[in-house]
């Protein structure tokens, strides 16, 4: 699975996404990440898209002034300070849609369920949802 913990940034995919964020010039990269999560429940959401969307959701929460209590990867903090992105209502709405879809139906959820750790993972995801909703 490439994960060493159930936290949002405790897997290779999320940290790879953080590396990609460093090259982004605007919050458009966040929007594109959320748009990769389909609305249709018949469309399978793979772990690459799932874990990336959760990481992007954490960036939006941090922009809103509600960062992860355990702290964010330094690269995210630097990116936010450098680019000073705004969390538009549309961006927050897309973040919530994507994160909720990942939480309810995605390969990431399935993998944590198979490992009998879905409750721990859902605690981290639900914390993110709460911070996104304020």
matplotlib code that plots the C-alpha trace (Angstrom):
import matplotlib.pyplot as plt

x = [0.0, 3.0, 1.6, 3.2, 0.2, -3.4, -2.8, -3.4, 0.3, 1.5, 1.7, 3.8, 1.1, 0.2, 3.9, 4.4, 1.5, 3.1, 6.2, 4.0, 2.4, 5.8, 5.8, 2.3, 1.8, -1.7, -4.7, -5.7, -3.6, -5.8, -8.9, -7.6, -6.8, -10.4, -11.8, -10.0, -12.6, -15.7, -19.2, -20.7, -20.6, -20.2, -16.8, -14.0, -11.7, -8.2, -5.8, -3.6, -6.5, -8.0, -4.8, -4.0, -7.5, -7.1, -3.7, -5.2, -8.0, -5.5, -4.0, -7.4, -8.1, -4.7, -5.5, -8.8, -6.7, -7.6, -4.5, -3.8, -3.2, -0.2, 1.3, 1.7, 4.7, 7.1, 6.8, 3.1, 3.6, 6.3, 4.0, 1.1, 3.4, 5.0, 1.8, -0.7, -3.6, -7.2, -9.8, -12.8, -16.2, -16.0, -12.6, -13.9, -17.1, -15.0, -12.7, -15.6, -17.2, -14.0, -13.0, -16.5, -16.5, -13.1, -14.3, -17.4, -16.2, -12.6, -9.8, -8.1, -11.1, -11.2, -7.5, -7.9, -11.0, -9.1, -6.4, -9.1, -7.9, -10.7, -12.0, -8.6, -8.3, -11.9, -11.0, -8.3, -10.7, -13.6, -11.2, -10.4, -14.1, -14.8, -12.0, -13.2, -16.7, -15.6]
y = [0.0, 2.4, 3.6, 3.6, 5.2, 6.1, 9.9, 11.9, 12.4, 9.0, 7.4, 7.6, 8.9, 11.9, 12.8, 12.5, 14.9, 17.4, 17.2, 18.1, 20.9, 22.6, 23.2, 24.6, 28.4, 28.7, 27.0, 25.8, 22.7, 22.0, 22.4, 20.0, 17.4, 17.6, 17.4, 14.0, 12.6, 11.6, 12.3, 9.1, 6.3, 3.8, 5.4, 3.7, 6.1, 4.7, 5.3, 7.7, 10.1, 9.4, 10.1, 13.1, 14.6, 14.1, 15.9, 18.7, 19.0, 19.5, 22.3, 24.0, 23.5, 25.2, 28.1, 28.5, 28.8, 25.3, 23.3, 19.7, 19.7, 17.4, 19.8, 19.9, 18.9, 21.9, 22.0, 22.8, 25.5, 27.1, 26.8, 28.6, 31.3, 31.9, 31.8, 33.1, 31.3, 32.1, 29.4, 30.5, 29.1, 27.0, 25.5, 24.7, 23.1, 21.0, 19.9, 18.8, 16.9, 15.1, 14.2, 13.0, 10.8, 9.3, 8.7, 6.8, 5.0, 4.7, 2.3, 4.0, 3.2, -0.3, -0.8, 0.5, -1.7, -4.8, -4.0, -3.7, -0.1, 1.8, 3.3, 4.9, 6.2, 7.5, 9.4, 11.3, 11.9, 13.0, 15.5, 16.9, 17.2, 19.0, 21.5, 22.1, 22.8, 25.1]
z = [0.0, 0.4, 3.8, 7.2, 9.0, 8.5, 8.6, 5.4, 4.7, 5.9, 2.5, -0.6, -2.9, -0.7, -0.4, -4.1, -4.6, -2.2, -4.4, -7.4, -5.5, -5.2, -8.9, -9.0, -9.4, -8.1, -6.4, -9.8, -9.1, -6.1, -8.2, -10.8, -8.1, -6.9, -10.4, -10.8, -8.3, -10.3, -8.9, -10.3, -7.8, -10.7, -11.4, -9.5, -7.6, -7.4, -4.5, -6.4, -6.9, -3.5, -1.5, -3.7, -3.1, 0.7, 0.6, -1.4, 1.1, 3.8, 1.9, 1.5, 5.3, 6.0, 3.7, 5.6, 8.8, 10.0, 9.5, 10.6, 14.3, 13.9, 11.4, 7.7, 5.6, 5.5, 1.7, 2.0, 4.6, 2.3, -0.8, 1.0, 2.4, -1.1, -3.2, -0.7, -2.4, -1.6, -0.7, -2.8, -2.0, -5.2, -4.1, -0.6, -2.1, -4.5, -1.7, 0.4, -2.5, -3.3, 0.3, 1.1, -2.1, -1.1, 2.4, 1.3, -1.9, -3.0, -3.4, -0.4, 1.8, 0.5, 1.3, 4.9, 5.3, 4.1, 6.7, 9.4, 10.1, 8.3, 11.6, 12.2, 8.7, 8.9, 12.1, 10.1, 7.1, 9.3, 11.1, 7.7, 6.7, 10.0, 9.4, 5.8, 7.0, 9.8]

ax = plt.figure().add_subplot(projection="3d")
ax.plot(x, y, z, "-o")
ax.set_aspect("equal")
plt.show()
